[in-house]
Amino acid sequence: MNLGNRCFKVLCLVLAALMILALAGCGAQKPAEPGTDVELASDASPAESQTEPQPVSQTESQPVSQTENGTEPQTETGGVIVVYFSRTGHTKPLAEYIKEELNADIYEIEAKVPYTDDDIKYYTDCRADREQADPSARPEIAGELPDLSNYDTVFLGYPIWHGQAPKIIYTFLESVDVSGKTVIPFCSSASSPVGSSAENLHSLAPNAAWRDGTRFAIGTTRDEIADWLSSLGLPEITQKEASALKLTVDGTELNVLWEDNESVAALKELTADGPLIIQMSPYGGFEQVGPIGQSLPRDDTQITTEAGDIMLYSGDQIVLFHGSNRWAYTRLGKILDLDQAALTALLGNGAVTIMISLT
């Protein structure tokens, strides 16, 4: 082969390679120019290429306990709460009786600046005199106020000061929402009637369903409170049917406000087949202590006891106090209606026998 033919063949091979490269370049995607949108790789239109949004399962990605705005929903209403103010302690037992009879919640109104004995010495230009005479007085409440959204019925207790509810009750009603709720006022006094004290509270919560106020004398018993509750005829209130415990000391029945805890529940089970009789022994000049015979559930905490306290000690001993001590106990209940002198007369003169039974 001569040189001319050889060059001609090389030229043909080069031209063929250039044609292949040209064809490949025609099939390549053109780069996007600056500022323009990149085309879709597929032939589908943008609307066809996007995935249809699927409904989200609430159990998969949305907490069931939250509403659309992210707040926790309220539980169903229908509960009962007892709200009370008790400076000298006379209204407190009434509130506790109601709580126990109705298995209600309870909230004590306490003043941010506590009332001293001098503050309630009437007609001495004391703090109570000035507040009760001042229509704008609103003593500040200590701590957080209760959330009333889950309650349909509010029992509102207070003492009578100069014929009216203390002004801290006004503070409370102006600070919470009782709209649509039934409000049942009750008060305690040595001699003053309920008078206009309850009616004068109505304007502070005009959208509540107010019941007539009821006055109770100091020393009103639990049975009297139970009779009053039954007379109210409120369909939303059902008095507790669960068995309650009864305590007697040497044959004397005592009025006890029992705790709602596992220890008391176990004590009820223990007495289901018959009364529990315990021989007690005096100790330390401030208590009576006796063996239960078996261990009960316990949740001991350091407690400074008061006269009337009923405690579980070491899980298997019951202690009745007519004085004070500080130790690790589980609270069982509180003896009501007896002051320290009366409790000391009952418990401070040698060994006693107690009986715990179901009512």
C-alpha positions, 0 to 999 in steps of 0.5 A, a space after each residue: 500500500 502506498 503512502 497516499 492510500 494509508 493517509 486516506 484511511 487514517 483520515 476516514 478513521 478520524 472523521 468517523 470518530 468526530 461524527 460519533 463524538 458529535 452524536 453523543 454531544 447531541 444526546 447530552 443534557 444542556 446545562 442550566 443557565 444562571 438564573 433559570 430553573 432546572 428542567 425535570 429529568 422525567 417527561 412528566 409535568 410538575 403537577 404529575 410528578 409531585 406526590 399526592 399528600 397522604 392523610 397523617 395517622 394521628 397515632 403515628 405522628 400527632 400526640 393524641 393528648 393534644 388539640 390542634 393548637 397544641 394545648 392539653 385538652 381539659 378532662 371531663 368536668 363534674 367534680 366537687 372542690 371545697 375552697 375555704 379560708 380559716 384563720 382561727 381554725 373553726 371553718 377548717 373542720 367543716 371543710 374537711 367534713 364536706 371533703 370526706 363526705 363527698 370525696 371532694 378535692 380541697 383547697 385552703 385560701 391562705 393570705 400572703 401576709 398571714 393574719 396575726 391575733 392582733 389583726 383580728 381584734 375587732 374594734 381596735 382599728 386592727 387590720 380586719 377592721 380596716 379591710 372590712 370597712 374598705 370596699 376596695 380591699 383585696 388581700 393577696 393570696 399566697 401560692 397558686 390558685 386552683 384550676 377550677 375547670 374540672 369542677 362543676 360544684 364549688 363549696 366556699 367556706 369562710 368565717 364571719 368578720 363584721 357580718 361579712 365574708 373576709 375580703 380575701 374571699 373577694 380576692 379569690 372570686 375575682 381571681 378565678 372563673 366560676 362561670 356556669 358552676 354551682 357555688 355553695 357558700 357556708 360559714 362558721 361563727 360563734 353567734 353571727 348569722 350568715 346575713 348578707 355575707 353570701 349574697 354580697 359575693 354574687 356580684 363578684 361572680 354573676 355567671 355562677 349558679 349561687 345557692 343560699 349560704 348556710 351558717 354553722 356554729 362552732 363545733 358542728 359535727 360531721 353528722 350535722 354536715 352530712 345531713 346538710 349535704 343530703 338536704 341540698 338535693 343536688 343531682 350532681 353530688 353523690 355522697 360516698 358509699 365506700 366504707 369508712 373506718 371508725 375509731 374508738 378509744 376505751 369505748 369512746 368513739 372519736 371523729 377521725 378524718 382518714 387519709 386517702 392512701 394505700 395504708 388506710 386502704 390496707 387498714 380497711 381490708 384488714 378490718 373487713 372480717 371484723 374489728 381490729 383491737 389493739 392494746 396501746 402503751 403510752 410512750 414519751 409523754 406524748 403518744 400511745 403506740 400499739 402493734 397492728 399485727 402485720 405490716 401495711 404499705 408505708 410511705 414514710 416522711 419526716 413529720 412533726 406531729 400534732 395532737 390528734 395525729 394518727 400515724 403508721 410507724 415502721 409499717 406495723 405499729 399505729 400511733 395516736 398523738 396527744 403531743 408532738 414528736 418528729 420522726 419518719 411516719 406515714 400519716 393515717 388520719 387526724 382526730 377532730 373536735 378534741 383539743 390537746 387538753 381533751 386528747 391528753 385526758 383521753 390518752 395521757 393516763 396509762 395504757 388504752 385499748 383502741 378498736 378500728 372497725 368499718 362503719 
